[in-house]
Amino acid sequence: MRRWMGQVLGGGWKGRTWSFEEVQAYARTRPAQTFLIDVREGEEVRSTGLIPNSHHIPLGELEAALLDPARYAAAPAPPHRDASLFVFSCAHGTRAAQAARTAQTALGCPHVAVYPGSFSEWQRRTQRAE
């Protein structure tokens, strides 16, 4: 179900992306070793909420916080840089693409993806958030 897209998203990401349906399935089941991370700023998240079961790490804190186990206290298992899949979202996809690139290049995470529709698509299609 996950796929590679040939398009270049805002933020320079040309790689694995997740569809709305994949994010919706994640929000319902929260599979172990998959982490949906919202990289919007705190004020944005406070005013709109999060996709269910996602984790909030502002883009500016990503490198320091990505693998901090305290960030994932509610997760079924802590993330592992080499085995976990990190899927990034933001408001419209641009910062999510930047986060994915950072996770791959600066942190060496081999399994990353972007939800290009990000929170704006989620909110428009579901009318719900946490």
Secondary structure as the mmCIF struct_conf table of DSSP 4:
data_model
#
loop_
_struct_conf.conf_type_id
_struct_conf.id
_struct_conf.beg_label_comp_id
_struct_conf.beg_label_asym_id
_struct_conf.beg_label_seq_id
_struct_conf.end_label_comp_id
_struct_conf.end_label_asym_id
_struct_conf.end_label_seq_id
STRN STRN1 ARG A 3 TRP A 4
BEND BEND1 GLN A 7 GLN A 7
HELX_LH_PP_P HELX_LH_PP_P1 VAL A 8 VAL A 8
STRN STRN2 LEU A 9 LEU A 9
TURN_TY1_P TURN_TY1_P1 GLY A 10 GLY A 12
STRN STRN3 TRP A 13 TRP A 13
BEND BEND2 GLY A 15 GLY A 15
STRN STRN4 ARG A 16 THR A 17
HELX_RH_AL_P HELX_RH_AL_P1 PHE A 20 THR A 29
TURN_TY1_P TURN_TY1_P2 ALA A 32 GLN A 33
STRN STRN5 THR A 34 ASP A 38
BEND BEND3 ARG A 40 ARG A 40
HELX_RH_AL_P HELX_RH_AL_P2 GLY A 42 THR A 48
TURN_TY1_P TURN_TY1_P3 PRO A 52 ASN A 53
STRN STRN6 HIS A 55 HIS A 56
HELX_RH_3T_P HELX_RH_3T_P1 LEU A 59 GLU A 61
HELX_RH_AL_P HELX_RH_AL_P3 LEU A 62 ALA A 65
TURN_TY1_P TURN_TY1_P4 LEU A 66 LEU A 67
HELX_RH_3T_P HELX_RH_3T_P2 PRO A 69 TYR A 72
TURN_TY1_P TURN_TY1_P5 ALA A 73 ALA A 74
BEND BEND4 ALA A 75 ALA A 77
TURN_TY1_P TURN_TY1_P6 ARG A 81 ALA A 83
STRN STRN7 LEU A 85 SER A 89
BEND BEND5 ALA A 91 GLY A 93
HELX_RH_AL_P HELX_RH_AL_P4 THR A 94 THR A 105
TURN_TY1_P TURN_TY1_P7 ALA A 106 LEU A 107
BEND BEND6 PRO A 110 PRO A 110
STRN STRN8 VAL A 112 VAL A 114
TURN_TY1_P TURN_TY1_P8 PRO A 116 GLY A 117
HELX_RH_AL_P HELX_RH_AL_P5 SER A 118 THR A 126
#
